[in-house]
Amino acid sequence: MGQELCAETLHPGCSCHGCWKGGDVSSCEPTVSVRTEAAIQLTDLKEASCSMTSFQPKGPQAVHARKFKSKRSRSNSDSFQEEDPRPGFQWRKNLPFGAASSYLNLEKLGEGSYATVYKGISRINGQLVALKVISMNAEEGVPFTAIREASLLKGLKHANIVLLHDIIHTKETLTFVFEYMHTDLAQYMLQHPGGLHPHNVRLFMFQLLRGLAFIHHQHVLHRDLKPQNLLISHLGELKLADFGLARAKSVPSQTYSSEVVTLWYRPPDALLGATEYSSELDMWGAGCIFIEMFQGQPLFPGVSNILEQLEKIWEVLGVPTEDTWPGVSKLPNYNPEWFPLPKPQSLQNVWNRLGRVPEAEDLASQMLKGFPRDRVSAQEALAHDYFSDLPSQLYQLPDEESLFTVSGVRLKPEMCDFLVSYRKGHHPAGFSKCW
């Protein structure tokens, strides 16, 4: 890095910033184990930066990485035909990593309470990047969530996890340099309302589960799955992002915080106040996202507090009892006055599009179990019959190799893309968009 991060950056006794992305989730866990974790992670940040000294685009990305437009929305529903800005200034291969002068800001993509994200370009090799600029408080130092994210991403190298290229540290800011992704799942669904093409849902879901299976195998929980944190490339590659709330289970800790995961995607055990959980926490969020891709809208939206969120879940799954969920009555937010609702509903009766795709409802029901231990794991879900139509080669891919390197694997046009193509007089068979 340009300047070394050291343990003194985080002043003794200070609290973390919480979710510096600006979401509605608190990540503060003021325990001794958290401070221990911070000390461990801070010593790793310099090593993390040193290991990010080269990032050349690979495979089909190599062609597209050199093309972009300086003023472009964070979307790629249109065809990828853009001007090459490189004649405007000269690349310098001798520029160092870890220096702000090595990157050029092109446009702002988004802003939260603690960070601003810019589209940028590397002056070292001309590759597009995303610059996540975190403002630092002079008294509090480096936000703990930023330390956690960088430290975890250093060891998570996978095709379905966003790649951290570089870290830039100055007195005022901490900047993470990520690979540039053209949109996120939330924006993609917004651009294609009414539900996604079933084939594309299958490809997105396979990649989501593939990424989750990898981090869970590494004993890491994401803890904030939502469409906004799933980035998508112009090819349709899906990658887990925003590991600010993620937690390494190997770090000693008696309990975790129940205030994790954005409310709409938070599982009932966390809503009820459970602080001991494992990978099943992420699987509930994955199930919610799975159905949302089919339906085109969130499963449990419009709620403002935990009680309302639980009531919406109970309307579908039924109110849990000690028979269906051993130990549920001992959770802090359990209400013994909850009245039993009618028998739990079939998921396809609530979300009708599930019934149109073979095996989709069964997979969704295995992820959306009230009792955490009954939820399917990511690795088990990948072997579900729902994915039987995909090429068998996908299961033999190396961790860092994309699904789209397998012949014939590509996204299909969404319905609104067919309509746009038809109106322009193009036959669907000649459809040239990346998605």
Secondary structure, 3 states (H helix, E strand, C coil): CCCCCCHHHCCCCCCCCCCCCCCCCCCCCCCHHHHHHHHHHHHHHHHHHHCCCCCCCCCCHHHHCCCCCCCCCCCCCCCCCCCCCHHHCCCCCCCCCCCHHHEEEEEEEEECCCEEEEEEEECCCCCEEEEEEEECECCCECCHHHHHHHHHHHCCCCCCECCEEEEEECCCEEEEEEECCCEEHHHHHHHCCCCCCHHHHHHHHHHHHHHHHHHHHCCEECCCCCHHHEEECCCCCEEECCCCCCEECCCCCCCCCCCCCCHHHCCHHHHCCCCCCCCHHHHHHHHHHHHHHHHCCCCCCCCCCHHHHHHHHHHHHCCCCCCCCCCHHHCCCCCCCCCCCCCCCCHHHHCHHHHHCCCHHHHHHHHCCCCHHHCCCHHHHHCCHHHCCCCHHHHHCCCCCCHHHCCCCCCCCCHHHHHHHHHCCCCHHHCCCCC
